[in-house]
Amino acid sequence: MADFTFGMIGLGVMGANLARNLARNGFGVAGYDLDEDKRRTFEAFNNEGPLTSFSDDSTLVKALPTPRRLILLVPAGVVDSALAALTPLLDPGDLVIDMGNSFFLDTERRAASLEQQGLLFMGCGVSGGEKGALHGPSIMPGGSPEAYTLVRPAFEAIAAQVGGEPCVTHVGPRGAGHYVKMVHNGIEYGLMQSIAEAYDLLRRVVHASPSELQQTFSAWNQMELNAYLIQITADIFSRIDSETGIPLVDLIVDEAQQKGTGRWTSQNALDLGMPAHTLTAAVDSRIISGMKAQRLAAESRLRGPEIAYTGSRTEFFDLVRQALYASILCAYAQGLAILQAASQEYDYHLNLADIARIWRGGCIIRAALLEDIRSAYAAGENLPNLLLAEPFRTQITERQAAWRKVIQIAVASGIPVPAMAHSLAYFDAYRTGRLPANLIQAQRDYFGSHTYRRTDRPGIFHTEWET
């Protein structure tokens, strides 16, 4: 019994790799999966540390010391059924940790239900993919402080390390961990779409080859755009298909799939009354990418302008780099502002400096600029928006001209750049002291007597517009 610290329910790639990471760091794992092949594959790694699979969950539970620590890594749609089968086998004080991509309100519900049964429950976000799970992810645990003390040594041991600090912290109560991971994924969508637009512009406007794009993104990764997603984009452009000799990126169908977390972020931002221009544009872009048959049919019937850029090719590469960075800043700013609003709405008490710190390593959105983001929120000021903090205020202001010029070229060329364009719209709206919403409010009062406020005196007013 003493050999096992954790039970792992679900031995797919993520579950197995996290278990191997735990075992390698001295925390034995008893594993269970309905699939016998997955159990057999899991057993093959027992040379890396104490890893044993069990053919049923009840035997696994009996093999764990109390208080038991059980990790669920199953698809979001089967979490409730997995809990229904598991909880009758547990004793008060045992801990269940959902480390899948569950919706945060489902986590809130499950936490309340298990608490009534005397059980501890954590919703824990994990980012880094299968390699991160094995070698060091970013971990975003939510739940009670009592529950976190049961896993803290193990989580700090297996998490990615940056500057000697583990990329894990207790982010907040109940569903806070899954909420933070959800917004992480929303930002991820925005970054990926912005990068894809930069690629599309360089490919279509100045006909950059994959090898040229590889060199460009590699160079950008040594500059202010230093980030995991920029790095892997450069790697992607270097891959040649062995069968055809064609760059692999050119053979991949242009339909981007999604698992729902980015969409959840946009939906929840609406619930909170928070703008998410870049993140929502990225979700919309994935949706329209899935309309492949319609797009192919429309291509020959809806004509756009010819691409006729006559400017400097070298200058265009630099303009796109600046526009990409500005759009990336907006994606982070929107995500962090959503976290601030959610912290108040759901009583999560999120520490944005800590969240930026644990995103510096292991996770998909890790980037050099996260250290400056951490510093901005650690300064102790009540920062309503990242774009107001240095160095970001100066950086985005200095890139305005390039950003606007790139979007102008894209519009003139008929090339869609929704993430970049919506990022600029967000920036322009946020920095505008008077928006045309006064007319909208007048219209609402005209057709629905919704009233309005005035700029010259206090109070609520209504006008009989039709005389």
BELWOGI-V153836 format. One record per residue. N is the residue number from 1. RES is the residue in three letters. SS is DSSP state (~ for helix, > for strand, _ for the rest). Layout:
n->N res->RES ss->SS
n->N res->RES ss->SS
This chain:
n->1 res->MET ss->_
n->2 res->ALA ss->_
n->3 res->ASP ss->_
n->4 res->PHE ss->_
n->5 res->THR ss->_
n->6 res->PHE ss->>
n->7 res->GLY ss->>
n->8 res->MET ss->>
n->9 res->ILE ss->>
n->10 res->GLY ss->_
n->11 res->LEU ss->_
n->12 res->GLY ss->_
n->13 res->VAL ss->~
n->14 res->MET ss->~
n->15 res->GLY ss->~
n->16 res->ALA ss->~
n->17 res->ASN ss->~
n->18 res->LEU ss->~
n->19 res->ALA ss->~
n->20 res->ARG ss->~
n->21 res->ASN ss->~
n->22 res->LEU ss->~
n->23 res->ALA ss->~
n->24 res->ARG ss->~
n->25 res->ASN ss->_
n->26 res->GLY ss->_
n->27 res->PHE ss->_
n->28 res->GLY ss->_
n->29 res->VAL ss->>
n->30 res->ALA ss->>
n->31 res->GLY ss->>
n->32 res->TYR ss->>
n->33 res->ASP ss->_
n->34 res->LEU ss->_
n->35 res->ASP ss->_
n->36 res->GLU ss->~
n->37 res->ASP ss->~
n->38 res->LYS ss->~
n->39 res->ARG ss->~
n->40 res->ARG ss->~
n->41 res->THR ss->~
n->42 res->PHE ss->~
n->43 res->GLU ss->~
n->44 res->ALA ss->_
n->45 res->PHE ss->_
n->46 res->ASN ss->~
n->47 res->ASN ss->~
n->48 res->GLU ss->~
n->49 res->GLY ss->_
n->50 res->PRO ss->_
n->51 res->LEU ss->>
n->52 res->THR ss->>
n->53 res->SER ss->>
n->54 res->PHE ss->>
n->55 res->SER ss->_
n->56 res->ASP ss->_
n->57 res->ASP ss->~
n->58 res->SER ss->~
n->59 res->THR ss->~
n->60 res->LEU ss->~
n->61 res->VAL ss->~
n->62 res->LYS ss->~
n->63 res->ALA ss->_
n->64 res->LEU ss->_
n->65 res->PRO ss->_
n->66 res->THR ss->_
n->67 res->PRO ss->_
n->68 res->ARG ss->_
n->69 res->ARG ss->>
n->70 res->LEU ss->>
n->71 res->ILE ss->>
n->72 res->LEU ss->>
n->73 res->LEU ss->_
n->74 res->VAL ss->_
n->75 res->PRO ss->_
n->76 res->ALA ss->~
n->77 res->GLY ss->~
n->78 res->VAL ss->~
n->79 res->VAL ss->~
n->80 res->ASP ss->~
n->81 res->SER ss->~
n->82 res->ALA ss->~
n->83 res->LEU ss->~
n->84 res->ALA ss->~
n->85 res->ALA ss->~
n->86 res->LEU ss->~
n->87 res->THR ss->~
n->88 res->PRO ss->_
n->89 res->LEU ss->_
n->90 res->LEU ss->_
n->91 res->ASP ss->_
n->92 res->PRO ss->_
n->93 res->GLY ss->_
n->94 res->ASP ss->_
n->95 res->LEU ss->>
n->96 res->VAL ss->>
n->97 res->ILE ss->>
n->98 res->ASP ss->>
n->99 res->MET ss->_
n->100 res->GLY ss->_
n->101 res->ASN ss->_
n->102 res->SER ss->_
n->103 res->PHE ss->_
n->104 res->PHE ss->~
n->105 res->LEU ss->~
n->106 res->ASP ss->~
n->107 res->THR ss->~
n->108 res->GLU ss->~
n->109 res->ARG ss->~
n->110 res->ARG ss->~
n->111 res->ALA ss->~
n->112 res->ALA ss->~
n->113 res->SER ss->~
n->114 res->LEU ss->~
n->115 res->GLU ss->~
n->116 res->GLN ss->~
n->117 res->GLN ss->_
n->118 res->GLY ss->_
n->119 res->LEU ss->_
n->120 res->LEU ss->>
n->121 res->PHE ss->>
n->122 res->MET ss->>
n->123 res->GLY ss->>
n->124 res->CYS ss->>
n->125 res->GLY ss->>
n->126 res->VAL ss->>
n->127 res->SER ss->>
n->128 res->GLY ss->_
n->129 res->GLY ss->~
n->130 res->GLU ss->~
n->131 res->LYS ss->~
n->132 res->GLY ss->~
n->133 res->ALA ss->~
n->134 res->LEU ss->~
n->135 res->HIS ss->~
n->136 res->GLY ss->_
n->137 res->PRO ss->_
n->138 res->SER ss->>
n->139 res->ILE ss->>
n->140 res->MET ss->>
n->141 res->PRO ss->>
n->142 res->GLY ss->>
n->143 res->GLY ss->_
n->144 res->SER ss->_
n->145 res->PRO ss->~
n->146 res->GLU ss->~
n->147 res->ALA ss->~
n->148 res->TYR ss->~
n->149 res->THR ss->~
n->150 res->LEU ss->~
n->151 res->VAL ss->~
n->152 res->ARG ss->~
n->153 res->PRO ss->~
n->154 res->ALA ss->~
n->155 res->PHE ss->~
n->156 res->GLU ss->~
n->157 res->ALA ss->~
n->158 res->ILE ss->~
n->159 res->ALA ss->_
n->160 res->ALA ss->_
n->161 res->GLN ss->>
n->162 res->VAL ss->>
n->163 res->GLY ss->_
n->164 res->GLY ss->_
n->165 res->GLU ss->>
n->166 res->PRO ss->>
n->167 res->CYS ss->_
n->168 res->VAL ss->>
n->169 res->THR ss->>
n->170 res->HIS ss->>
n->171 res->VAL ss->>
n->172 res->GLY ss->>
n->173 res->PRO ss->_
n->174 res->ARG ss->_
n->175 res->GLY ss->_
n->176 res->ALA ss->~
n->177 res->GLY ss->~
n->178 res->HIS ss->~
n->179 res->TYR ss->~
n->180 res->VAL ss->~
n->181 res->LYS ss->~
n->182 res->MET ss->~
n->183 res->VAL ss->~
n->184 res->HIS ss->~
n->185 res->ASN ss->~
n->186 res->GLY ss->~
n->187 res->ILE ss->~
n->188 res->GLU ss->~
n->189 res->TYR ss->~
n->190 res->GLY ss->~
n->191 res->LEU ss->~
n->192 res->MET ss->~
n->193 res->GLN ss->~
n->194 res->SER ss->~
n->195 res->ILE ss->~
n->196 res->ALA ss->~
n->197 res->GLU ss->~
n->198 res->ALA ss->~
n->199 res->TYR ss->~
n->200 res->ASP ss->~
n->201 res->LEU ss->~
n->202 res->LEU ss->~
n->203 res->ARG ss->~
n->204 res->ARG ss->~
n->205 res->VAL ss->~
n->206 res->VAL ss->_
n->207 res->HIS ss->_
n->208 res->ALA ss->_
n->209 res->SER ss->_
n->210 res->PRO ss->~
n->211 res->SER ss->~
n->212 res->GLU ss->~
n->213 res->LEU ss->~
n->214 res->GLN ss->~
n->215 res->GLN ss->~
n->216 res->THR ss->~
n->217 res->PHE ss->~
n->218 res->SER ss->~
n->219 res->ALA ss->~
n->220 res->TRP ss->~
n->221 res->ASN ss->_
n->222 res->GLN ss->_
n->223 res->MET ss->_
n->224 res->GLU ss->_
n->225 res->LEU ss->_
n->226 res->ASN ss->_
n->227 res->ALA ss->>
n->228 res->TYR ss->~
n->229 res->LEU ss->~
n->230 res->ILE ss->~
n->231 res->GLN ss->~
n->232 res->ILE ss->~
n->233 res->THR ss->~
n->234 res->ALA ss->~
n->235 res->ASP ss->~
n->236 res->ILE ss->~
n->237 res->PHE ss->~
n->238 res->SER ss->~
n->239 res->ARG ss->_
n->240 res->ILE ss->>
n->241 res->ASP ss->_
n->242 res->SER ss->_
n->243 res->GLU ss->_
n->244 res->THR ss->_
n->245 res->GLY ss->_
n->246 res->ILE ss->_
n->247 res->PRO ss->>
n->248 res->LEU ss->~
n->249 res->VAL ss->~
n->250 res->ASP ss->~
n->251 res->LEU ss->~
n->252 res->ILE ss->_
n->253 res->VAL ss->_
n->254 res->ASP ss->_
n->255 res->GLU ss->_
n->256 res->ALA ss->_
n->257 res->GLN ss->_
n->258 res->GLN ss->_
n->259 res->LYS ss->_
n->260 res->GLY ss->_
n->261 res->THR ss->~
n->262 res->GLY ss->~
n->263 res->ARG ss->~
n->264 res->TRP ss->~
n->265 res->THR ss->~
n->266 res->SER ss->~
n->267 res->GLN ss->~
n->268 res->ASN ss->~
n->269 res->ALA ss->~
n->270 res->LEU ss->~
n->271 res->ASP ss->~
n->272 res->LEU ss->~
n->273 res->GLY ss->_
n->274 res->MET ss->_
n->275 res->PRO ss->_
n->276 res->ALA ss->_
n->277 res->HIS ss->~
n->278 res->THR ss->~
n->279 res->LEU ss->~
n->280 res->THR ss->~
n->281 res->ALA ss->~
n->282 res->ALA ss->~
n->283 res->VAL ss->~
n->284 res->ASP ss->~
n->285 res->SER ss->~
n->286 res->ARG ss->~
n->287 res->ILE ss->~
n->288 res->ILE ss->~
n->289 res->SER ss->~
n->290 res->GLY ss->_
n->291 res->MET ss->_
n->292 res->LYS ss->~
n->293 res->ALA ss->~
n->294 res->GLN ss->~
n->295 res->ARG ss->~
n->296 res->LEU ss->~
n->297 res->ALA ss->~
n->298 res->ALA ss->~
n->299 res->GLU ss->~
n->300 res->SER ss->_
n->301 res->ARG ss->_
n->302 res->LEU ss->_
n->303 res->ARG ss->_
n->304 res->GLY ss->_
n->305 res->PRO ss->_
n->306 res->GLU ss->_
n->307 res->ILE ss->_
n->308 res->ALA ss->_
n->309 res->TYR ss->_
n->310 res->THR ss->_
n->311 res->GLY ss->_
n->312 res->SER ss->_
n->313 res->ARG ss->~
n->314 res->THR ss->~
n->315 res->GLU ss->~
n->316 res->PHE ss->~
n->317 res->PHE ss->~
n->318 res->ASP ss->~
n->319 res->LEU ss->~
n->320 res->VAL ss->~
n->321 res->ARG ss->~
n->322 res->GLN ss->~
n->323 res->ALA ss->~
n->324 res->LEU ss->~
n->325 res->TYR ss->~
n->326 res->ALA ss->~
n->327 res->SER ss->~
n->328 res->ILE ss->~
n->329 res->LEU ss->~
n->330 res->CYS ss->~
n->331 res->ALA ss->~
n->332 res->TYR ss->~
n->333 res->ALA ss->~
n->334 res->GLN ss->~
n->335 res->GLY ss->~
n->336 res->LEU ss->~
n->337 res->ALA ss->~
n->338 res->ILE ss->~
n->339 res->LEU ss->~
n->340 res->GLN ss->~
n->341 res->ALA ss->~
n->342 res->ALA ss->~
n->343 res->SER ss->~
n->344 res->GLN ss->~
n->345 res->GLU ss->~
n->346 res->TYR ss->_
n->347 res->ASP ss->_
n->348 res->TYR ss->_
n->349 res->HIS ss->_
n->350 res->LEU ss->_
n->351 res->ASN ss->_
n->352 res->LEU ss->~
n->353 res->ALA ss->~
n->354 res->ASP ss->~
n->355 res->ILE ss->~
n->356 res->ALA ss->~
n->357 res->ARG ss->~
n->358 res->ILE ss->~
n->359 res->TRP ss->_
n->360 res->ARG ss->_
n->361 res->GLY ss->_
n->362 res->GLY ss->_
n->363 res->CYS ss->_
n->364 res->ILE ss->_
n->365 res->ILE ss->_
n->366 res->ARG ss->_
n->367 res->ALA ss->>
n->368 res->ALA ss->_
n->369 res->LEU ss->~
n->370 res->LEU ss->~
n->371 res->GLU ss->~
n->372 res->ASP ss->~
n->373 res->ILE ss->~
n->374 res->ARG ss->~
n->375 res->SER ss->~
n->376 res->ALA ss->~
n->377 res->TYR ss->~
n->378 res->ALA ss->~
n->379 res->ALA ss->_
n->380 res->GLY ss->_
n->381 res->GLU ss->_
n->382 res->ASN ss->_
n->383 res->LEU ss->_
n->384 res->PRO ss->_
n->385 res->ASN ss->_
n->386 res->LEU ss->~
n->387 res->LEU ss->~
n->388 res->LEU ss->~
n->389 res->ALA ss->_
n->390 res->GLU ss->_
n->391 res->PRO ss->_
n->392 res->PHE ss->~
n->393 res->ARG ss->~
n->394 res->THR ss->~
n->395 res->GLN ss->~
n->396 res->ILE ss->~
n->397 res->THR ss->~
n->398 res->GLU ss->~
n->399 res->ARG ss->_
n->400 res->GLN ss->~
n->401 res->ALA ss->~
n->402 res->ALA ss->~
n->403 res->TRP ss->~
n->404 res->ARG ss->~
n->405 res->LYS ss->~
n->406 res->VAL ss->~
n->407 res->ILE ss->~
n->408 res->GLN ss->~
n->409 res->ILE ss->~
n->410 res->ALA ss->~
n->411 res->VAL ss->~
n->412 res->ALA ss->~
n->413 res->SER ss->~
n->414 res->GLY ss->_
n->415 res->ILE ss->_
n->416 res->PRO ss->_
n->417 res->VAL ss->_
n->418 res->PRO ss->~
n->419 res->ALA ss->~
n->420 res->MET ss->~
n->421 res->ALA ss->~
n->422 res->HIS ss->~
n->423 res->SER ss->~
n->424 res->LEU ss->~
n->425 res->ALA ss->~
n->426 res->TYR ss->~
n->427 res->PHE ss->~
n->428 res->ASP ss->~
n->429 res->ALA ss->~
n->430 res->TYR ss->~
n->431 res->ARG ss->_
n->432 res->THR ss->_
n->433 res->GLY ss->_
n->434 res->ARG ss->_
n->435 res->LEU ss->_
n->436 res->PRO ss->_
n->437 res->ALA ss->~
n->438 res->ASN ss->~
n->439 res->LEU ss->~
n->440 res->ILE ss->~
n->441 res->GLN ss->~
n->442 res->ALA ss->~
n->443 res->GLN ss->~
n->444 res->ARG ss->~
n->445 res->ASP ss->~
n->446 res->TYR ss->~
n->447 res->PHE ss->~
n->448 res->GLY ss->~
n->449 res->SER ss->_
n->450 res->HIS ss->_
n->451 res->THR ss->_
n->452 res->TYR ss->>
n->453 res->ARG ss->_
n->454 res->ARG ss->_
n->455 res->THR ss->_
n->456 res->ASP ss->_
n->457 res->ARG ss->_
n->458 res->PRO ss->_
n->459 res->GLY ss->_
n->460 res->ILE ss->_
n->461 res->PHE ss->>
n->462 res->HIS ss->_
n->463 res->THR ss->_
n->464 res->GLU ss->_
n->465 res->TRP ss->_
n->466 res->GLU ss->_
n->467 res->THR ss->_
